Structure formats: structure tokens, C-alpha cells
């Protein structure tokens, strides 16, 4: 089911349907996620009087259940929030750190099986999501913690019908599953099919423990013991000590003013700033004159992205070890220098000297009635992460170790023991005239910092609705001259890009989510313009509700 185009007018429509015209309606927020059951879980929390931070936890936990291959308790991520009380954007890092016993030599030549080590036990890094959910709740939550997991527990315990998309991803991974995990995701020795019922009883038990005891059971208690025991058996770097030492960390976001709009995203150790380099470079060009998705416009964007990745390679550091000069990189003078380097008619060659990041991620956005916002990207890394499920818990563990940069050895994004992992997540919150205007984000690994700015250009430069901005065809630079293009990009445009020297690969770029806030003449929130990527889970339902006084 696709999002309804009239969603932004829903509060008005419901007001008109009221039998008592004296009743006042008030929007109580909006939720956009990659799965309708997760969206409904978040909306239910908002309906109960919870705020965006409460609802975000309910969404994240439910996504773990209904999109188990994408994110969850064993994963990591990046959270951007807007606190309406303090009118402040904050960045909560949920990526965790590399295990203390990490030996990155096993992830690169001359180790014979180094590529195999990037999936499986040695690829597992410290999960950070749950500590971040707890930190967000302790700082900002309104409802009781235990009430935020009702939907996740219900869908795990009672089960739900899986889509053909989920079934396909189970099928492609099934041969790597243990007998234990096959017991949940298979039937009669074969992977579940679309329309089958997925019940995850052990995952429900894990969430009951978390609902009752917070993050402690996972990082210090029975679940931590189960993880530690299994990690020793399978030869992982991860240990209970890594779990005990993990903390959620608040860091400063970064801000870039794009054509009068204040765009915020996560700063280091999240590796989001290449998106801002793209914003800054485009600001040097008349994008409207170039025209939306013309060959000249898309060629420029591909070349811009090469420059942004050069900046990423040169200036990405663990901020505890070395401060990255982001202020200088995003300065007008530096951006002009880079812009002057990309005014070329043909595609340039550029070899990416870092690992390809996973595209198997999820993003969601929540806005509440008071104006608080959560924009969060969470992942397991690859599909089903490491393909290792902790027995007795139903929890998939990530393969975060795979997405460090291993060449050259010792580079700033290498997997150093105890250091931060530099993710490519790019959650965004946009303010206009000091008030929230939109929030958005996308999965996609190395394509995230390309997809997100294209959506922003669509919103600001081309005045698109959130839905159209997300659905519009995108491109993503890959390697030396290649461009991944959405399959629905006009063939004439594709041919022109090819003539400019770009090797074309057709595919899908996206599964982004976003919400734009609509104000009336009095500056009051009138409704929400919600965008759900048509490339996602059947165009997940987006709920927007009203509350009668």
C-alpha cells in the first residue's frame, strides 16, 4: 500500500468529519518506517501520550522483529534527535566500538580466508543499539520503559505474515544459518516462503527481559553470558567485557546551511560529512538552471561525489584519537577549491580505497505533537549480519567488522581494538527559520551520503513533496567510472551519461523515509508530508493521527 497523497491534509479532513463542530483536533505526530507493523507500533505509543523518543524505541524494537535481517538488538546505528524544549539537535552514537581483542590482520591479505572472516564470528563487533535506546529514554522518555516493547513482544510471540521480499532474503541466507536459527526461519528443512507465519519465541523472551530490566540483562546479565559463551565457542573477538564496557555516547552534530536551510546530521565518529560536502559543492552551481535529473546535473553530481569521498578518506578519524578539521572542509573557501576541480565534461577515474559498506540497513523518522523529532539509522551490517544467532535469545549479531577500511594497514578507519567504528549513517534533521522543517534518512551503505543529498536537493532546489523527492530516480557513484542508476531513470539520460564516460549499472537506490512539517499562517503545525520509498517493503503504511480535546 502506497502512502496517501492527502496525508498532509488528514487533520483537516478528520476535523470536518467530527459530529461535534466544537471539538478541536490536534495533530499528535507522525511515523515513517520501513515496515507497516513498526510504523503502527510507533503511532500507538504516540496515541498513548508518548513522545517521539518513546515511539522511536517502539519502532526500533518492532523493526527488529518484523525486519529481522536489517537491524536489532545485535546491531548498531546512528540517532539524530531534536529536543523542542531546548530547541537543540543532538547526536547519539549507537555504533559501539571494535572488540578489545580485535586482530585486524585476519581481515586482510595475506590471511588466506580474510574475506570469509568479514562474515561470521570474527566479523562481530560490539552491539550498541540497546544502550542508545535506554540513554534516549532516560534523557527524554515520558512513558514507562516496559510499555515500549508491547508491540515487539506481541509480533515476536504471536508471529506475523512475512512478505515475499523478506522470504527471498531468508532464502538467500538460509544455508549459512545454524540449526537453531533454521528452526525459526524454516519449515520442514526449507526456508519460509512469502505468506508464511514467522514466530520468534526466544526473541520475545529476550524483549520481556529487556522490558523488565532495561539494557542490563543484555550487556551484563543472562544474555551477555549467553553471548560470551557462544563467542568463545565460535572464535569471535567479541567478549562479555566488550558488552560490559559499552556505553551510549552523545556527540555534537554537524550543521551546514544549504540555501538558507540549516541541515543537521551526525558528526564523527559517524562518517556522515561527505553528504555535506555534496551539499556544499552543489551550492556552488545553479542546480535549477541545470535542471532536475538532466545529464549535466547527474554528471555533476557523480563527479562531486568523487570529491566528497576523497575528503572522507583524508579526514575521517576517531575523534578520541585525532580531531578532524570538518569546519575547514565545509568552509566556503575549501568547497570552492573542490568545485573548481570537478568542472569537467567527462567522467574522471577514481579508485575507492576503502571497503564497500552494507546496503542492508533501515531508517525511520518520528515526530510528536510537541515537535520533538527522532531520525535514526540502524543496521546489522549485512543481511542477517554475521549470520550468527545467539542460541536461546533469538538475537542476530552484526558483522560490523566487515566495514572497516583495511588497506592500507593502520589507516584512520582501520579496525583498532577498542576504537570507534566509523559508520556511513546519515540521519538528517532540517530547520528553516529556527523551526523544524523536515527529517529524513536512508539505508544504502556507501550510497547513503549520495541518496540523502539528492533528496535534499529535490526538496529545496526543486520544491518537491517529500514523497516525490524520495521516489525520484537517483544515481550513485561506485568505482572508477561506474554509476548505479535507478532502473526508472529515463533511457535517454542514461545514454547521455554513458557518452560522458560513465559505466552504467542499473539497480535500486534508496528505501529512504522522511517527514516534512506543514505549518499554517500562524506558525502552527497543520500536518505532515510523509514520504515512504516506493522501493521499500510494499510502500509501508504511514500513520498520521489527531487527538480530540
ABEGO torsion letter per residue (X at the ends): XBBBAAAAAAAAAAAAABABAABBBBBAEBBBBABAAAAAAAAAAAAAGBBAAAAAAAAAAAAAAABAAABEAABBEBBBBBBAAAGBBBBBBAAEBBBAABBAAAABOABAAAAAAABEAAABBBBAAAAAAAAAAAAABABBAAAAAAAAAAAAAAEBBBBAAAAAAAAAAAAABBAAAAAAABBGGBBBBBGBBBBBAAAAAAAAAAAAAEAAAAAABAAAAAAAAAAAAAGBABBAAAAAABBBBBBBBBBBBBGGBBBBBBBOABBAAAAAAAAAAAAABBAAAAEBGBAAAAAAAAAAAAAAAAAAAAABBBAAABBBBAAAAABAAAAAAAAAAABBABBBBBBBABBBBBABBBBBBBBBAAGBBBBBBBBAEBBGEAGBBBBGAGBBBBAAAAABBAOBBGBAABBBBGBBBBBABBBBBBBBGGBBABBBEBBGEAAAAAAAAAAAAAAAAAGBBAAAAAABBBBBBABAABBBBBAABBAAAAAAAAAAGBBBBBBBBEGBBBBBBBBBAAGBBAEBBBBBBAABBGGBBBBBBBBBX
